[in-house]
Amino acid sequence: MQMPVHDSSSISVSVQLKEQLKSLMEQRIYQPRETLPTVRALSGFLRLNQDTVQKAYEALEAEGYVTIGNDGEAAVADPLPRKSGLPAASGIFSREQQKDAAVSSPVSGKPGHPASFKRQERTKPAILFAECNVVQVQEYAVELEKATGYTVKPCLIKDLDQFATSIVNGYYDLVVTTFLHIEEVQKWLDRLEGDNVPIVIGCLLDSNLQSIRELQQLPPGSLVGIGGTTWEGAHNFRQSIMNAGMTHLELLVGTMEYPSSLDEVLAAKPELIVCTSIVGAYLKRQARFLPLLIEDRFLNVQSVQYIQQFVEGFRQ
């Protein structure tokens, strides 16, 4: 399906990344003086442009949340700046940022705007959650729907074209994805025409940051097993590690779709196995003591709050 390109308003990915990293610091998930992933590692792992991560880090430095050394290494500031009156650990836009978004975005819900009537006629907001993995997108959609009470429709990224008509007709208040796919989804939305096209919000997952931290600390030559529920998910994770420049690791992939491949991972005796909880349960039945890093990608509280503030602001 070919669609014309137009200029669509959005909240930049660097601003979204900055705000969600800031929230993790305020929650002490990242502690004062703790080193953040390098620009290359974070951009590669999340499949973001390096300039996007660099801008986020520079903005965090300007706001007093990180310090950047002469070597370019970023660390959490100690002490953190005082909060600006927002709810604790809000991980959401400030009122000024939200107001600016409402003015520039086609889903502002301003009186008289055609999109506002369609959205306000519904009893609750509707969100389209886009991801590449069937199992993961269904879990995300259910998780977000339970947390917010919104209608959340799961959608595979490869099937986005099937939702183009409902999107341009103003059915969805927001498109949500993870940072792994936000630039890809944004480019697709930029091809759509109409006043009702929503913006896309990315979710930063704690598990992504934890995995980067653990993997970077392994000594050179370490063998790392990757246990995925599907081949697609496992190989996507492998690609994220490679994109992050972690060339000091040797990687071996296994998946529940082919249990024998997981047996091969066990037989190789890796220093660490990064896997989903489903795969972890299988592996533990085969061997009692395993160095597992469970990489279940649940939406964190900050991401849910971030989405709620954005949607509710546009529907007022």
Disulfide bonds with the S-S distance in Angstrom:
none
